C-alpha cells in the first residue's frame, strides 16, 4: 500500500480505467455533469464526477508588436479580469473559424494572419479542449459581443502583461497558458508566428 492507502500501479495496470456506468446528473445548454462508476486498473471501483463542456479557443492578438486584450467582467468571481479574447466553439465549428469569430466579436479586430499553436486540456475533470492561436491584426471594426458580455478592449505591451502576470494580477488560466505558449513559440520560431 502507498502512503495514502492506495496500491501503487504496476506498468501492466496502466492500461486505463473502465467505465461501468455513467449517469448525467445535470444538463444545460452550456454543460453537463456526470457521475460515472469506474473500475480502476487495480480492480477497485470508484465513483468519478466530471463535466462536459464545449471546446473553446483563445487568441493572442498582435497589433504593431502590442497585445490586444480585453478587460472582462466575470460574474462568478465578481470582478474584472485582463484576458485574451476567447470563446466556445459552436457545434460543428472548426477551431480556427471560432478563433476568427471570437476575435472579431470581442475586440472588433479581424486577423490578417492566424497561427495555430496547440491545444490543451484546461482541467482534469473534463474532456473539454482549449485551442490556442496567435493572430496579426491591424484594422479595428465593430465588436459584436453577446448581451451578457461586459468587456473593454485594452492594448498593452508584452512587458506590461509580463509585469501584471508576475505581480499576480492576471488570474485567467487560458490567458496565462496562451501567453506562455506564445512566448515559448516566439523564442523558438520568431517571425514565423508573427513576432520578433
PyMOL CGO cylinders between C-alpha atoms (Angstrom):
from pymol import cmd
from pymol.cgo import CYLINDER

trace = [
    CYLINDER, 0.00, 0.00, 0.00, 1.14, 3.53, -0.74, 0.3, 1, 1, 1, 1, 1, 1,
    CYLINDER, 1.14, 3.53, -0.74, 1.33, 6.42, 1.67, 0.3, 1, 1, 1, 1, 1, 1,
    CYLINDER, 1.33, 6.42, 1.67, -2.30, 7.43, 1.09, 0.3, 1, 1, 1, 1, 1, 1,
    CYLINDER, -2.30, 7.43, 1.09, -3.72, 3.89, 1.27, 0.3, 1, 1, 1, 1, 1, 1,
    CYLINDER, -3.72, 3.89, 1.27, -3.71, 3.20, -2.47, 0.3, 1, 1, 1, 1, 1, 1,
    CYLINDER, -3.71, 3.20, -2.47, -1.83, 0.36, -4.11, 0.3, 1, 1, 1, 1, 1, 1,
    CYLINDER, -1.83, 0.36, -4.11, 0.90, 1.64, -6.43, 0.3, 1, 1, 1, 1, 1, 1,
    CYLINDER, 0.90, 1.64, -6.43, 0.22, 0.65, -10.02, 0.3, 1, 1, 1, 1, 1, 1,
    CYLINDER, 0.22, 0.65, -10.02, 2.49, -1.67, -11.93, 0.3, 1, 1, 1, 1, 1, 1,
    CYLINDER, 2.49, -1.67, -11.93, 3.14, -0.93, -15.61, 0.3, 1, 1, 1, 1, 1, 1,
    CYLINDER, 3.14, -0.93, -15.61, 0.65, -3.63, -16.62, 0.3, 1, 1, 1, 1, 1, 1,
    CYLINDER, 0.65, -3.63, -16.62, -2.03, -1.85, -14.56, 0.3, 1, 1, 1, 1, 1, 1,
    CYLINDER, -2.03, -1.85, -14.56, -1.72, 1.41, -16.52, 0.3, 1, 1, 1, 1, 1, 1,
    CYLINDER, -1.72, 1.41, -16.52, -3.98, 0.20, -19.33, 0.3, 1, 1, 1, 1, 1, 1,
    CYLINDER, -3.98, 0.20, -19.33, -6.71, 2.59, -18.27, 0.3, 1, 1, 1, 1, 1, 1,
    CYLINDER, -6.71, 2.59, -18.27, -9.96, 2.98, -16.45, 0.3, 1, 1, 1, 1, 1, 1,
    CYLINDER, -9.96, 2.98, -16.45, -13.08, 1.09, -17.48, 0.3, 1, 1, 1, 1, 1, 1,
    CYLINDER, -13.08, 1.09, -17.48, -16.43, 2.90, -17.38, 0.3, 1, 1, 1, 1, 1, 1,
    CYLINDER, -16.43, 2.90, -17.38, -19.08, 0.58, -15.98, 0.3, 1, 1, 1, 1, 1, 1,
    CYLINDER, -19.08, 0.58, -15.98, -21.94, 3.07, -15.79, 0.3, 1, 1, 1, 1, 1, 1,
    CYLINDER, -21.94, 3.07, -15.79, -22.49, 6.77, -16.46, 0.3, 1, 1, 1, 1, 1, 1,
    CYLINDER, -22.49, 6.77, -16.46, -25.32, 8.99, -15.21, 0.3, 1, 1, 1, 1, 1, 1,
    CYLINDER, -25.32, 8.99, -15.21, -25.92, 12.52, -16.40, 0.3, 1, 1, 1, 1, 1, 1,
    CYLINDER, -25.92, 12.52, -16.40, -27.00, 14.32, -13.23, 0.3, 1, 1, 1, 1, 1, 1,
    CYLINDER, -27.00, 14.32, -13.23, -27.24, 17.86, -14.61, 0.3, 1, 1, 1, 1, 1, 1,
    CYLINDER, -27.24, 17.86, -14.61, -27.69, 19.32, -18.06, 0.3, 1, 1, 1, 1, 1, 1,
    CYLINDER, -27.69, 19.32, -18.06, -27.90, 22.81, -19.54, 0.3, 1, 1, 1, 1, 1, 1,
    CYLINDER, -27.90, 22.81, -19.54, -27.27, 24.43, -22.91, 0.3, 1, 1, 1, 1, 1, 1,
    CYLINDER, -27.27, 24.43, -22.91, -23.72, 25.09, -21.71, 0.3, 1, 1, 1, 1, 1, 1,
    CYLINDER, -23.72, 25.09, -21.71, -22.56, 21.92, -19.96, 0.3, 1, 1, 1, 1, 1, 1,
    CYLINDER, -22.56, 21.92, -19.96, -23.43, 18.54, -18.47, 0.3, 1, 1, 1, 1, 1, 1,
    CYLINDER, -23.43, 18.54, -18.47, -22.33, 16.92, -15.21, 0.3, 1, 1, 1, 1, 1, 1,
    CYLINDER, -22.33, 16.92, -15.21, -21.84, 13.16, -14.97, 0.3, 1, 1, 1, 1, 1, 1,
    CYLINDER, -21.84, 13.16, -14.97, -21.18, 10.64, -12.22, 0.3, 1, 1, 1, 1, 1, 1,
    CYLINDER, -21.18, 10.64, -12.22, -19.50, 7.52, -13.59, 0.3, 1, 1, 1, 1, 1, 1,
    CYLINDER, -19.50, 7.52, -13.59, -18.89, 4.20, -11.93, 0.3, 1, 1, 1, 1, 1, 1,
    CYLINDER, -18.89, 4.20, -11.93, -15.36, 3.24, -12.95, 0.3, 1, 1, 1, 1, 1, 1,
    CYLINDER, -15.36, 3.24, -12.95, -13.14, 0.22, -12.48, 0.3, 1, 1, 1, 1, 1, 1,
    CYLINDER, -13.14, 0.22, -12.48, -9.53, 1.24, -11.91, 0.3, 1, 1, 1, 1, 1, 1,
    CYLINDER, -9.53, 1.24, -11.91, -6.61, -0.74, -13.36, 0.3, 1, 1, 1, 1, 1, 1,
    CYLINDER, -6.61, -0.74, -13.36, -6.07, -2.34, -9.92, 0.3, 1, 1, 1, 1, 1, 1,
    CYLINDER, -6.07, -2.34, -9.92, -9.68, -3.63, -9.92, 0.3, 1, 1, 1, 1, 1, 1,
    CYLINDER, -9.68, -3.63, -9.92, -11.04, -1.13, -7.39, 0.3, 1, 1, 1, 1, 1, 1,
    CYLINDER, -11.04, -1.13, -7.39, -14.41, 0.51, -8.24, 0.3, 1, 1, 1, 1, 1, 1,
    CYLINDER, -14.41, 0.51, -8.24, -14.96, 4.20, -7.63, 0.3, 1, 1, 1, 1, 1, 1,
    CYLINDER, -14.96, 4.20, -7.63, -17.43, 6.98, -8.43, 0.3, 1, 1, 1, 1, 1, 1,
    CYLINDER, -17.43, 6.98, -8.43, -15.92, 9.71, -10.56, 0.3, 1, 1, 1, 1, 1, 1,
    CYLINDER, -15.92, 9.71, -10.56, -17.66, 13.01, -11.30, 0.3, 1, 1, 1, 1, 1, 1,
    CYLINDER, -17.66, 13.01, -11.30, -16.76, 15.01, -14.37, 0.3, 1, 1, 1, 1, 1, 1,
    CYLINDER, -16.76, 15.01, -14.37, -18.27, 17.62, -16.67, 0.3, 1, 1, 1, 1, 1, 1,
    CYLINDER, -18.27, 17.62, -16.67, -18.67, 18.04, -20.39, 0.3, 1, 1, 1, 1, 1, 1,
    CYLINDER, -18.67, 18.04, -20.39, -18.46, 21.50, -21.96, 0.3, 1, 1, 1, 1, 1, 1,
    CYLINDER, -18.46, 21.50, -21.96, -17.87, 22.83, -25.46, 0.3, 1, 1, 1, 1, 1, 1,
    CYLINDER, -17.87, 22.83, -25.46, -14.28, 23.21, -26.59, 0.3, 1, 1, 1, 1, 1, 1,
    CYLINDER, -14.28, 23.21, -26.59, -13.01, 26.77, -26.67, 0.3, 1, 1, 1, 1, 1, 1,
    CYLINDER, -13.01, 26.77, -26.67, -10.33, 28.86, -28.34, 0.3, 1, 1, 1, 1, 1, 1,
    CYLINDER, -10.33, 28.86, -28.34, -8.14, 31.66, -27.05, 0.3, 1, 1, 1, 1, 1, 1,
    CYLINDER, -8.14, 31.66, -27.05, -6.38, 34.15, -29.33, 0.3, 1, 1, 1, 1, 1, 1,
    CYLINDER, -6.38, 34.15, -29.33, -3.20, 36.15, -28.64, 0.3, 1, 1, 1, 1, 1, 1,
    CYLINDER, -3.20, 36.15, -28.64, -3.69, 39.14, -30.99, 0.3, 1, 1, 1, 1, 1, 1,
    CYLINDER, -3.69, 39.14, -30.99, -0.71, 41.28, -32.03, 0.3, 1, 1, 1, 1, 1, 1,
    CYLINDER, -0.71, 41.28, -32.03, -1.09, 44.80, -33.39, 0.3, 1, 1, 1, 1, 1, 1,
    CYLINDER, -1.09, 44.80, -33.39, 2.19, 46.60, -34.13, 0.3, 1, 1, 1, 1, 1, 1,
    CYLINDER, 2.19, 46.60, -34.13, 4.01, 44.45, -31.55, 0.3, 1, 1, 1, 1, 1, 1,
    CYLINDER, 4.01, 44.45, -31.55, 1.38, 45.27, -28.91, 0.3, 1, 1, 1, 1, 1, 1,
    CYLINDER, 1.38, 45.27, -28.91, -1.15, 42.84, -27.47, 0.3, 1, 1, 1, 1, 1, 1,
    CYLINDER, -1.15, 42.84, -27.47, -4.88, 43.35, -27.99, 0.3, 1, 1, 1, 1, 1, 1,
    CYLINDER, -4.88, 43.35, -27.99, -6.60, 42.24, -24.80, 0.3, 1, 1, 1, 1, 1, 1,
    CYLINDER, -6.60, 42.24, -24.80, -9.95, 42.65, -23.12, 0.3, 1, 1, 1, 1, 1, 1,
    CYLINDER, -9.95, 42.65, -23.12, -10.94, 43.55, -19.61, 0.3, 1, 1, 1, 1, 1, 1,
    CYLINDER, -10.94, 43.55, -19.61, -13.75, 41.11, -18.98, 0.3, 1, 1, 1, 1, 1, 1,
    CYLINDER, -13.75, 41.11, -18.98, -16.27, 41.06, -16.15, 0.3, 1, 1, 1, 1, 1, 1,
    CYLINDER, -16.27, 41.06, -16.15, -16.64, 37.55, -14.69, 0.3, 1, 1, 1, 1, 1, 1,
    CYLINDER, -16.64, 37.55, -14.69, -19.91, 37.12, -12.81, 0.3, 1, 1, 1, 1, 1, 1,
    CYLINDER, -19.91, 37.12, -12.81, -18.95, 34.06, -10.66, 0.3, 1, 1, 1, 1, 1, 1,
    CYLINDER, -18.95, 34.06, -10.66, -15.75, 35.79, -9.49, 0.3, 1, 1, 1, 1, 1, 1,
    CYLINDER, -15.75, 35.79, -9.49, -17.47, 39.22, -9.33, 0.3, 1, 1, 1, 1, 1, 1,
    CYLINDER, -17.47, 39.22, -9.33, -14.57, 41.09, -10.83, 0.3, 1, 1, 1, 1, 1, 1,
    CYLINDER, -14.57, 41.09, -10.83, -12.82, 42.44, -13.91, 0.3, 1, 1, 1, 1, 1, 1,
    CYLINDER, -12.82, 42.44, -13.91, -10.05, 40.33, -15.45, 0.3, 1, 1, 1, 1, 1, 1,
    CYLINDER, -10.05, 40.33, -15.45, -7.39, 41.10, -18.06, 0.3, 1, 1, 1, 1, 1, 1,
    CYLINDER, -7.39, 41.10, -18.06, -7.72, 38.39, -20.71, 0.3, 1, 1, 1, 1, 1, 1,
    CYLINDER, -7.72, 38.39, -20.71, -7.10, 37.47, -24.30, 0.3, 1, 1, 1, 1, 1, 1,
    CYLINDER, -7.10, 37.47, -24.30, -10.19, 37.11, -26.49, 0.3, 1, 1, 1, 1, 1, 1,
    CYLINDER, -10.19, 37.11, -26.49, -11.65, 33.63, -26.07, 0.3, 1, 1, 1, 1, 1, 1,
    CYLINDER, -11.65, 33.63, -26.07, -14.86, 31.76, -26.58, 0.3, 1, 1, 1, 1, 1, 1,
    CYLINDER, -14.86, 31.76, -26.58, -16.55, 28.46, -27.19, 0.3, 1, 1, 1, 1, 1, 1,
    CYLINDER, -16.55, 28.46, -27.19, -16.73, 26.64, -30.50, 0.3, 1, 1, 1, 1, 1, 1,
    CYLINDER, -16.73, 26.64, -30.50, -20.23, 26.41, -31.95, 0.3, 1, 1, 1, 1, 1, 1,
    CYLINDER, -20.23, 26.41, -31.95, -21.48, 22.90, -32.67, 0.3, 1, 1, 1, 1, 1, 1,
    CYLINDER, -21.48, 22.90, -32.67, -19.60, 21.62, -35.75, 0.3, 1, 1, 1, 1, 1, 1,
    CYLINDER, -19.60, 21.62, -35.75, -17.39, 24.74, -35.93, 0.3, 1, 1, 1, 1, 1, 1,
    CYLINDER, -17.39, 24.74, -35.93, -13.68, 24.46, -36.69, 0.3, 1, 1, 1, 1, 1, 1,
    CYLINDER, -13.68, 24.46, -36.69, -11.34, 25.90, -34.01, 0.3, 1, 1, 1, 1, 1, 1,
    CYLINDER, -11.34, 25.90, -34.01, -9.73, 28.30, -36.49, 0.3, 1, 1, 1, 1, 1, 1,
    CYLINDER, -9.73, 28.30, -36.49, -13.11, 29.66, -37.59, 0.3, 1, 1, 1, 1, 1, 1,
    CYLINDER, -13.11, 29.66, -37.59, -14.12, 30.06, -33.94, 0.3, 1, 1, 1, 1, 1, 1,
    CYLINDER, -14.12, 30.06, -33.94, -10.88, 31.93, -33.20, 0.3, 1, 1, 1, 1, 1, 1,
    CYLINDER, -10.88, 31.93, -33.20, -11.55, 34.41, -36.03, 0.3, 1, 1, 1, 1, 1, 1,
    CYLINDER, -11.55, 34.41, -36.03, -15.17, 34.85, -34.94, 0.3, 1, 1, 1, 1, 1, 1,
    CYLINDER, -15.17, 34.85, -34.94, -14.37, 35.36, -31.24, 0.3, 1, 1, 1, 1, 1, 1,
    CYLINDER, -14.37, 35.36, -31.24, -11.55, 37.80, -32.00, 0.3, 1, 1, 1, 1, 1, 1,
    CYLINDER, -11.55, 37.80, -32.00, -13.87, 39.93, -34.12, 0.3, 1, 1, 1, 1, 1, 1,
    CYLINDER, -13.87, 39.93, -34.12, -16.84, 39.69, -31.74, 0.3, 1, 1, 1, 1, 1, 1,
    CYLINDER, -16.84, 39.69, -31.74, -14.88, 40.64, -28.63, 0.3, 1, 1, 1, 1, 1, 1,
    CYLINDER, -14.88, 40.64, -28.63, -12.35, 43.16, -29.99, 0.3, 1, 1, 1, 1, 1, 1,
    CYLINDER, -12.35, 43.16, -29.99, -13.60, 44.28, -33.41, 0.3, 1, 1, 1, 1, 1, 1,
    CYLINDER, -13.60, 44.28, -33.41, -10.30, 43.18, -34.97, 0.3, 1, 1, 1, 1, 1, 1,
    CYLINDER, -10.30, 43.18, -34.97, -10.15, 40.79, -37.92, 0.3, 1, 1, 1, 1, 1, 1,
    CYLINDER, -10.15, 40.79, -37.92, -6.98, 38.68, -38.23, 0.3, 1, 1, 1, 1, 1, 1,
    CYLINDER, -6.98, 38.68, -38.23, -4.65, 39.35, -41.18, 0.3, 1, 1, 1, 1, 1, 1,
    CYLINDER, -4.65, 39.35, -41.18, -2.89, 36.12, -40.26, 0.3, 1, 1, 1, 1, 1, 1,
    CYLINDER, -2.89, 36.12, -40.26, -3.84, 33.42, -37.79, 0.3, 1, 1, 1, 1, 1, 1,
    CYLINDER, -3.84, 33.42, -37.79, -1.33, 30.90, -36.44, 0.3, 1, 1, 1, 1, 1, 1,
    CYLINDER, -1.33, 30.90, -36.44, -2.39, 27.76, -34.58, 0.3, 1, 1, 1, 1, 1, 1,
    CYLINDER, -2.39, 27.76, -34.58, -0.09, 26.94, -31.65, 0.3, 1, 1, 1, 1, 1, 1,
    CYLINDER, -0.09, 26.94, -31.65, -1.51, 23.98, -29.75, 0.3, 1, 1, 1, 1, 1, 1,
    CYLINDER, -1.51, 23.98, -29.75, -4.49, 22.60, -27.84, 0.3, 1, 1, 1, 1, 1, 1,
    CYLINDER, -4.49, 22.60, -27.84, -4.56, 21.52, -24.20, 0.3, 1, 1, 1, 1, 1, 1,
    CYLINDER, -4.56, 21.52, -24.20, -6.97, 20.19, -21.58, 0.3, 1, 1, 1, 1, 1, 1,
    CYLINDER, -6.97, 20.19, -21.58, -7.82, 23.07, -19.20, 0.3, 1, 1, 1, 1, 1, 1,
    CYLINDER, -7.82, 23.07, -19.20, -8.94, 20.79, -16.37, 0.3, 1, 1, 1, 1, 1, 1,
    CYLINDER, -8.94, 20.79, -16.37, -8.53, 17.15, -15.39, 0.3, 1, 1, 1, 1, 1, 1,
    CYLINDER, -8.53, 17.15, -15.39, -12.26, 16.72, -14.71, 0.3, 1, 1, 1, 1, 1, 1,
    CYLINDER, -12.26, 16.72, -14.71, -13.41, 17.31, -18.29, 0.3, 1, 1, 1, 1, 1, 1,
    CYLINDER, -13.41, 17.31, -18.29, -12.80, 16.26, -21.88, 0.3, 1, 1, 1, 1, 1, 1,
    CYLINDER, -12.80, 16.26, -21.88, -13.00, 19.91, -22.97, 0.3, 1, 1, 1, 1, 1, 1,
    CYLINDER, -13.00, 19.91, -22.97, -10.15, 21.19, -25.16, 0.3, 1, 1, 1, 1, 1, 1,
    CYLINDER, -10.15, 21.19, -25.16, -8.70, 24.69, -25.41, 0.3, 1, 1, 1, 1, 1, 1,
    CYLINDER, -8.70, 24.69, -25.41, -7.16, 25.73, -28.75, 0.3, 1, 1, 1, 1, 1, 1,
    CYLINDER, -7.16, 25.73, -28.75, -4.52, 28.48, -28.72, 0.3, 1, 1, 1, 1, 1, 1,
    CYLINDER, -4.52, 28.48, -28.72, -3.85, 30.84, -31.63, 0.3, 1, 1, 1, 1, 1, 1,
    CYLINDER, -3.85, 30.84, -31.63, -1.71, 33.90, -32.34, 0.3, 1, 1, 1, 1, 1, 1,
    CYLINDER, -1.71, 33.90, -32.34, -3.16, 36.49, -34.73, 0.3, 1, 1, 1, 1, 1, 1,
    CYLINDER, -3.16, 36.49, -34.73, -1.74, 39.51, -36.50, 0.3, 1, 1, 1, 1, 1, 1,
    CYLINDER, -1.74, 39.51, -36.50, -4.35, 42.25, -36.66, 0.3, 1, 1, 1, 1, 1, 1,
    CYLINDER, -4.35, 42.25, -36.66, -4.38, 45.80, -37.98, 0.3, 1, 1, 1, 1, 1, 1,
    CYLINDER, -4.38, 45.80, -37.98, -7.83, 47.31, -38.62, 0.3, 1, 1, 1, 1, 1, 1,
    CYLINDER, -7.83, 47.31, -38.62, -10.47, 47.60, -35.96, 0.3, 1, 1, 1, 1, 1, 1,
    CYLINDER, -10.47, 47.60, -35.96, -14.13, 47.28, -36.78, 0.3, 1, 1, 1, 1, 1, 1,
    CYLINDER, -14.13, 47.28, -36.78, -17.20, 46.99, -34.55, 0.3, 1, 1, 1, 1, 1, 1,
    CYLINDER, -17.20, 46.99, -34.55, -17.49, 44.48, -31.75, 0.3, 1, 1, 1, 1, 1, 1,
    CYLINDER, -17.49, 44.48, -31.75, -20.39, 42.01, -31.75, 0.3, 1, 1, 1, 1, 1, 1,
    CYLINDER, -20.39, 42.01, -31.75, -20.50, 40.99, -28.12, 0.3, 1, 1, 1, 1, 1, 1,
    CYLINDER, -20.50, 40.99, -28.12, -23.19, 38.86, -26.57, 0.3, 1, 1, 1, 1, 1, 1,
    CYLINDER, -23.19, 38.86, -26.57, -25.65, 40.70, -24.33, 0.3, 1, 1, 1, 1, 1, 1,
    CYLINDER, -25.65, 40.70, -24.33, -24.18, 39.08, -21.20, 0.3, 1, 1, 1, 1, 1, 1,
    CYLINDER, -24.18, 39.08, -21.20, -20.58, 40.09, -22.01, 0.3, 1, 1, 1, 1, 1, 1,
    CYLINDER, -20.58, 40.09, -22.01, -19.19, 43.16, -20.24, 0.3, 1, 1, 1, 1, 1, 1,
    CYLINDER, -19.19, 43.16, -20.24, -15.85, 43.87, -21.89, 0.3, 1, 1, 1, 1, 1, 1,
    CYLINDER, -15.85, 43.87, -21.89, -13.43, 46.68, -22.72, 0.3, 1, 1, 1, 1, 1, 1,
    CYLINDER, -13.43, 46.68, -22.72, -10.64, 46.42, -25.30, 0.3, 1, 1, 1, 1, 1, 1,
    CYLINDER, -10.64, 46.42, -25.30, -7.18, 47.26, -23.98, 0.3, 1, 1, 1, 1, 1, 1,
    CYLINDER, -7.18, 47.26, -23.98, -3.92, 47.49, -25.98, 0.3, 1, 1, 1, 1, 1, 1,
    CYLINDER, -3.92, 47.49, -25.98, -0.84, 46.63, -23.90, 0.3, 1, 1, 1, 1, 1, 1,
    CYLINDER, -0.84, 46.63, -23.90, 2.84, 45.88, -24.39, 0.3, 1, 1, 1, 1, 1, 1,
    CYLINDER, 2.84, 45.88, -24.39, 4.25, 42.40, -23.81, 0.3, 1, 1, 1, 1, 1, 1,
    CYLINDER, 4.25, 42.40, -23.81, 6.30, 43.84, -20.92, 0.3, 1, 1, 1, 1, 1, 1,
    CYLINDER, 6.30, 43.84, -20.92, 3.15, 45.29, -19.33, 0.3, 1, 1, 1, 1, 1, 1,
    CYLINDER, 3.15, 45.29, -19.33, 1.46, 41.88, -19.45, 0.3, 1, 1, 1, 1, 1, 1,
    CYLINDER, 1.46, 41.88, -19.45, 4.58, 40.16, -18.09, 0.3, 1, 1, 1, 1, 1, 1,
    CYLINDER, 4.58, 40.16, -18.09, 4.60, 42.58, -15.13, 0.3, 1, 1, 1, 1, 1, 1,
    CYLINDER, 4.60, 42.58, -15.13, 0.88, 42.00, -14.47, 0.3, 1, 1, 1, 1, 1, 1,
    CYLINDER, 0.88, 42.00, -14.47, 1.42, 38.24, -14.57, 0.3, 1, 1, 1, 1, 1, 1,
    CYLINDER, 1.42, 38.24, -14.57, 4.45, 38.33, -12.26, 0.3, 1, 1, 1, 1, 1, 1,
    CYLINDER, 4.45, 38.33, -12.26, 2.58, 40.56, -9.79, 0.3, 1, 1, 1, 1, 1, 1,
    CYLINDER, 2.58, 40.56, -9.79, -0.26, 38.02, -9.67, 0.3, 1, 1, 1, 1, 1, 1,
    CYLINDER, -0.26, 38.02, -9.67, -2.83, 40.36, -11.21, 0.3, 1, 1, 1, 1, 1, 1,
    CYLINDER, -2.83, 40.36, -11.21, -3.66, 38.12, -14.20, 0.3, 1, 1, 1, 1, 1, 1,
    CYLINDER, -3.66, 38.12, -14.20, -5.91, 35.33, -12.95, 0.3, 1, 1, 1, 1, 1, 1,
    CYLINDER, -5.91, 35.33, -12.95, -7.47, 33.94, -16.15, 0.3, 1, 1, 1, 1, 1, 1,
    CYLINDER, -7.47, 33.94, -16.15, -6.00, 30.48, -16.73, 0.3, 1, 1, 1, 1, 1, 1,
    CYLINDER, -6.00, 30.48, -16.73, -6.46, 30.38, -20.51, 0.3, 1, 1, 1, 1, 1, 1,
    CYLINDER, -6.46, 30.38, -20.51, -4.72, 33.76, -20.82, 0.3, 1, 1, 1, 1, 1, 1,
    CYLINDER, -4.72, 33.76, -20.82, -1.77, 32.57, -18.73, 0.3, 1, 1, 1, 1, 1, 1,
    CYLINDER, -1.77, 32.57, -18.73, -1.40, 29.37, -20.77, 0.3, 1, 1, 1, 1, 1, 1,
    CYLINDER, -1.40, 29.37, -20.77, -1.83, 31.14, -24.12, 0.3, 1, 1, 1, 1, 1, 1,
    CYLINDER, -1.83, 31.14, -24.12, 0.77, 33.80, -23.28, 0.3, 1, 1, 1, 1, 1, 1,
    CYLINDER, 0.77, 33.80, -23.28, 3.24, 31.17, -22.06, 0.3, 1, 1, 1, 1, 1, 1,
    CYLINDER, 3.24, 31.17, -22.06, 2.77, 29.16, -25.28, 0.3, 1, 1, 1, 1, 1, 1,
    CYLINDER, 2.77, 29.16, -25.28, 3.10, 32.31, -27.39, 0.3, 1, 1, 1, 1, 1, 1,
    CYLINDER, 3.10, 32.31, -27.39, 6.27, 33.43, -25.60, 0.3, 1, 1, 1, 1, 1, 1,
    CYLINDER, 6.27, 33.43, -25.60, 7.79, 29.98, -25.94, 0.3, 1, 1, 1, 1, 1, 1,
    CYLINDER, 7.79, 29.98, -25.94, 6.87, 29.87, -29.64, 0.3, 1, 1, 1, 1, 1, 1,
    CYLINDER, 6.87, 29.87, -29.64, 8.27, 33.37, -30.26, 0.3, 1, 1, 1, 1, 1, 1,
    CYLINDER, 8.27, 33.37, -30.26, 11.56, 32.29, -28.70, 0.3, 1, 1, 1, 1, 1, 1,
    CYLINDER, 11.56, 32.29, -28.70, 11.74, 29.26, -30.98, 0.3, 1, 1, 1, 1, 1, 1,
    CYLINDER, 11.74, 29.26, -30.98, 10.10, 30.49, -34.18, 0.3, 1, 1, 1, 1, 1, 1,
    CYLINDER, 10.10, 30.49, -34.18, 10.23, 34.28, -34.12, 0.3, 1, 1, 1, 1, 1, 1,
    CYLINDER, 10.23, 34.28, -34.12, 8.87, 35.79, -37.32, 0.3, 1, 1, 1, 1, 1, 1,
    CYLINDER, 8.87, 35.79, -37.32, 7.20, 32.53, -38.36, 0.3, 1, 1, 1, 1, 1, 1,
    CYLINDER, 7.20, 32.53, -38.36, 4.37, 33.18, -35.90, 0.3, 1, 1, 1, 1, 1, 1,
    CYLINDER, 4.37, 33.18, -35.90, 4.19, 36.90, -36.24, 0.3, 1, 1, 1, 1, 1, 1,
    CYLINDER, 4.19, 36.90, -36.24, 6.50, 38.33, -33.60, 0.3, 1, 1, 1, 1, 1, 1,
    CYLINDER, 6.50, 38.33, -33.60, 10.08, 39.45, -33.25, 0.3, 1, 1, 1, 1, 1, 1,
]
cmd.load_cgo(trace, "trace")
